[in-house]
Amino acid sequence: MPRPADGEIVLRIEACGVCGSDALVWYVEAKAARGPVVLGHEPVGIVAAVGEGVDGLAEGDR
């Protein structure tokens, strides 16, 4: 697992939401790019590690 730098966290992603803007990418932009596309930009996970100087989050937080 990567170690977070000061002011950063490592988040273990457990799920990711796909919304309307992702559908636009899938139906319009992905066809133009003709390449693989990773959809989803609304991640849900657990804080796996906390760097120095991070306030308000702790390892294990959801």
C-alpha positions in Angstrom: 0.0 0.0 0.0 1.4 3.5 -0.8 2.3 5.7 2.1 0.5 9.1 2.1 2.6 12.3 2.0 2.0 15.1 4.5 -1.6 16.3 4.2 -2.7 13.3 2.1 -4.7 10.1 2.8 -4.8 6.7 1.1 -8.4 5.7 0.3 -9.2 2.0 -0.3 -12.0 2.3 -2.9 -14.8 -0.2 -2.4 -17.3 1.1 -4.9 -17.7 3.9 -7.5 -20.9 5.5 -8.8 -21.6 6.1 -12.4 -23.7 9.1 -13.2 -25.0 11.1 -16.2 -21.7 12.7 -17.1 -20.2 9.2 -17.3 -22.9 8.1 -19.7 -22.1 11.1 -21.9 -18.4 9.9 -22.0 -19.5 6.4 -22.8 -21.9 7.2 -25.5 -20.1 10.1 -27.2 -16.5 10.7 -26.2 -15.4 7.0 -25.9 -16.5 6.3 -29.5 -14.5 9.3 -30.7 -11.4 8.2 -28.7 -11.7 4.6 -29.7 -9.9 3.5 -26.6 -10.6 1.9 -23.2 -12.5 4.1 -20.8 -12.8 3.9 -17.0 -16.1 5.3 -15.9 -17.1 6.6 -12.5 -15.9 9.6 -10.5 -17.9 9.2 -7.2 -15.8 6.8 -5.1 -16.8 5.3 -1.8 -14.2 3.7 0.4 -12.3 3.4 3.7 -9.4 5.5 4.8 -6.5 3.1 4.7 -3.7 5.5 5.9 -3.4 9.1 7.0 -0.4 11.4 6.5 0.9 13.9 8.9 -1.1 17.0 9.3 -4.5 15.6 8.3 -7.3 16.6 10.6 -10.8 15.2 10.7 -10.0 11.8 9.2 -8.7 8.7 10.8 -7.7 5.2 9.6 -10.9 3.1 9.2 -13.2 6.1 8.6 -15.8 5.6 5.8 
